[in-house]
Amino acid sequence: MAPEPSTPKQAAWTFLSNHAHVLLLLAKDSEIRLRDVAERVGITERAVQRIVADLEDGHYIEREKNGRRNRYVLHPELPLRHPVEAHCTVANLLALILET
C-alpha cells in the first residue's frame, strides 16, 4: 500500500489578525463583496460583517452605498491600535504588505 501524498499543512496561526486581513482586502478592492472577503480570509461572512463594523466604529473605514453594492473608503492616516505598533499607520501596513 503506497503512502498518501502529503498535503501542505494549514497554518495554525498567522502573524496578522483577521481584522488586518479584511482591511488589506478592502484596500486592494474597495468594492469587494463581503462574501468574497470571507472566502479569502477563511472565516464566515457574519464574522467579516462584525470586523467591518469594528473597522467602521474605529473610523478606519467608511461604507458608501453604490446602488446595491458597497464601496469602502479607508483612512490610512490612522495609527494601528496596539501599543507595540501604534507608532505605525494603516498606510505603513498597507505599504509593507501590498507593496504600494
Order of alpha helices (4+ residues) and beta strands (2+ residues): alpha-alpha-alpha-beta-beta-alpha
